[in-house]
Amino acid sequence: MQLFEPEQEKRQYPPFPTPTPEASNPHHQPQSESLSPAFKRGFGPVLENPRFLVLWLGQVFSQLADKIYLVLMIALIASRFQAPDQPISGWVSAIMIAFTIPAVLFGSLAGVFVDRWPKKDVLVLSNLLRGGAVLALPPLLWLSRDWGWLWGVPVGFLLLLVVTFFVSTLTQFFAPAEQAALPLIVKRQSLLPANSLYTTTMMALLIIGFAVGEPLLAAMDHLGTQLGWSFGKELLVGGAYAIAGMILLLLKTGEKRAALEIQRPHVFQDIWEGIQYLQAHHRVRNALIQLVILFSVFAALAVLAVPLAASIPSLKAEQFGFLLASAGLGMGLGAAFLGHWGQGFRNAQLSLWGSAGMALSLVGLSLFTHNLVLALLMTGFLGVFAALIGVPMQTTIQAETPEEMRGKVFGLQNNAINIALSLPLALAGVAESFWGLQTVLWVLAAFVVLGGILTWYIAQKGAIVPISGK
């Protein structure tokens, strides 16, 4: 995926910018970006920005494809590889591993290249290639139907793993490019509502993808059968990726190709530059720590939702999705609140309130494990307060990171969050079996409180720049 030829010259690494008195002042905003009396709050300014609308619509189709992709894999496994008396969990676990490995291995690496490539090119190509990979599944599975088994696994299933690995690898390029493109097309004072709208959309698509993914695939499969196709499901997912790529062809980021670093990257040195930047800029580092804690809690909740659902008399263990959907709905509502009114608060305030609210919600959840209504309320509140952490912290990273470092920083962020998602998935279930559900929820609450106190302490020392300019 090389977009430029390297120049035959020695690369020069610019020194990190020295913090100025203005940058260390938590009440400073550049004069051109300070909030004027005529500045409109809420989603209005970003929805009136045509460049943001293009990026947002691209996100809608790309995220929808992401969410339905796993449902597609499960449908293909059930129809082609799973024996009638065989559990599907082993097949699905292999797909999840193939999807997770690139996130851990290539998250930081992708950010290095994103800094050197036009963000529009990365966004377009990553979607078109993912769409092409999904659309290639029907002929690949047809060709491999008589190829037998390899290493005790059907060759067709191995092809599913390869395609999943490829799709996930491309996603590692798309994610930092999308985050780095947002500050290029949205003014700093509008980053909070822009991120709020992104989070609201992501949560809505998460619920829609898992709730209606199977009916959508079934409807497309039925339509394809009537038209004589055998690839209706793949057409839905691959087509969504392709539509996202075509929409993003209209994106104008304002980047100048000549201004990009086009020489061959020194991968490990570039990753180290990103780490050094985080070490030297505690505002960005602290926001990243908060996001890691937040995603760790939600990853643990995804595992704990199964025994929690089993403990509620009116739910079955396999109905744990209701609890996760409630948390997703709450996060969407919280992000919508921030988009309309969040600019009136400092990000340290929002993070502290979010941490306190999440901790209380987790404690409340531990006390109401046998009441469906109260458990749904607690998980809903958990999502609302999680938005008060996630959206401002993501906005802080975007606002405080210079353009030439965004790919590296967002790549490291993507890597750290993927690891934060992976470890709790492995540890939460074990911890629950040893200590019990209530104790683990209390431990998670303690971690959230510590993260909130850390943010507030650094803010009091003048380390956090308020998003709203106040």
CORCOR-V292477 format. One record per residue. RES is the residue in one small letter. PSI is psi in whole degrees, -180 to 180 (999 if undefined). Layout:
res	psi
RES	PSI
RES	PSI
This chain:
res	psi
m	49
q	120
l	-15
f	153
e	142
p	146
e	146
q	71
e	154
k	134
r	137
q	132
y	115
p	146
p	156
f	141
p	138
t	128
p	133
t	164
p	-35
e	-40
a	-28
s	-6
n	118
p	-9
h	8
h	140
q	143
p	141
q	-37
s	-16
e	7
s	154
l	119
s	162
p	-28
a	-3
f	132
k	128
r	171
g	-163
f	-13
g	-55
p	-38
v	-35
l	-19
e	-3
n	107
p	-32
r	-39
f	-39
l	-38
v	-48
l	-40
w	-45
l	-37
g	-40
q	-41
v	-51
f	-38
s	-45
q	-39
l	-43
a	-42
d	-46
k	-33
i	-14
y	-47
l	-39
v	-39
l	-45
m	-42
i	-41
a	-41
l	-40
i	-46
a	-35
s	-21
r	-29
f	-31
q	130
a	155
p	-36
d	20
q	135
p	149
i	-11
s	-38
g	-43
w	-46
v	-38
s	-40
a	-41
i	-43
m	-39
i	-45
a	-31
f	-28
t	-36
i	-48
p	-33
a	-36
v	-40
l	-40
f	2
g	-51
s	-39
l	-42
a	-38
g	-33
v	-45
f	-34
v	-33
d	-22
r	-13
w	147
p	131
k	-37
k	-44
d	-42
v	-45
l	-44
v	-51
l	-40
s	-36
n	-44
l	-40
l	-38
r	-42
g	-44
g	-39
a	-42
v	-41
l	-20
a	-11
l	-48
p	-50
p	-35
l	-45
l	-34
w	-43
l	-34
s	6
r	-27
d	16
w	-4
g	-146
w	152
l	127
w	36
g	12
v	141
p	139
v	-37
g	-39
f	-36
l	-36
l	-37
l	-42
l	-42
v	-46
v	-41
t	-42
f	-43
f	-46
v	-44
s	-38
t	-44
l	-34
t	-32
q	-26
f	-38
f	-43
a	-53
p	-31
a	-40
e	-45
q	-37
a	-26
a	-30
l	-48
p	-17
l	-24
i	-7
v	134
k	152
r	-41
q	-14
s	7
l	-36
l	-52
p	-32
a	-46
n	-34
s	-43
l	-38
y	-46
t	-42
t	-45
t	-44
m	-43
m	-40
a	-43
l	-30
l	-47
i	-46
i	-44
g	-46
f	-27
a	-43
v	6
g	-48
e	-47
p	-37
l	-45
l	-41
a	-41
a	-43
m	-37
d	-42
h	-43
l	-42
g	-39
t	-42
q	-33
l	0
g	15
w	159
s	16
f	37
g	-41
k	-46
e	-34
l	-36
l	-50
v	-50
g	-37
g	-36
a	-43
y	-45
a	-41
i	-42
a	-45
g	-41
m	-37
i	-43
l	-13
l	-24
l	-6
l	138
k	110
t	-15
g	5
e	146
k	122
r	-36
a	-24
a	-12
l	151
e	112
i	-1
q	164
r	130
p	145
h	94
v	-57
f	-34
q	-38
d	-41
i	-40
w	-35
e	-43
g	-41
i	-42
q	-39
y	-43
l	-37
q	-35
a	-16
h	94
h	-23
r	-50
v	-42
r	-43
n	-39
a	-39
l	-41
i	-43
q	-42
l	-38
v	-44
i	-44
l	-49
f	-31
s	-43
v	-43
f	-32
a	-42
a	-39
l	-36
a	-35
v	-44
l	-18
a	-28
v	-55
p	-29
l	-45
a	-37
a	-28
s	-12
i	122
p	-36
s	6
l	155
k	160
a	-39
e	-5
q	21
f	-19
g	-26
f	-39
l	-43
l	-37
a	-36
s	-42
a	-41
g	-40
l	-42
g	-42
m	-38
g	-42
l	-41
g	-42
a	-38
a	-40
f	-46
l	-38
g	-33
h	-41
w	-2
g	-23
q	-9
g	1
f	156
r	149
n	-30
a	-38
q	-48
l	-42
s	-41
l	-45
w	-41
g	-42
s	-45
a	-44
g	-41
m	-42
a	-46
l	-37
s	-40
l	-41
v	-44
g	-40
l	-37
s	-24
l	-17
f	44
t	-3
h	13
n	115
l	-47
v	-48
l	-36
a	-41
l	-38
l	-44
m	-43
t	-33
g	-47
f	-37
l	-43
g	-40
v	-50
f	-27
a	-36
a	-33
l	-16
i	-52
g	-47
v	-50
p	-37
m	-40
q	-39
t	-39
t	-45
i	-44
q	-42
a	-33
e	-8
t	126
p	155
e	-40
e	-11
m	-4
r	-43
g	-45
k	-47
v	-44
f	-30
g	-45
l	-39
q	-46
n	-43
n	-48
a	-40
i	-38
n	-38
i	-40
a	-30
l	-32
s	-45
l	-49
p	-32
l	-33
a	-31
l	-30
a	-43
g	-40
v	-45
a	-40
e	-37
s	-29
f	-46
w	-18
g	155
l	-44
q	-45
t	-43
v	-40
l	-37
w	-40
v	-43
l	-40
a	-40
a	-41
f	-42
v	-42
v	-43
l	-41
g	-41
g	-41
i	-40
l	-47
t	-46
w	-40
y	-46
i	-36
a	-40
q	-24
k	5
g	26
a	-13
i	126
v	126
p	138
i	-41
s	-7
g	4
k	999
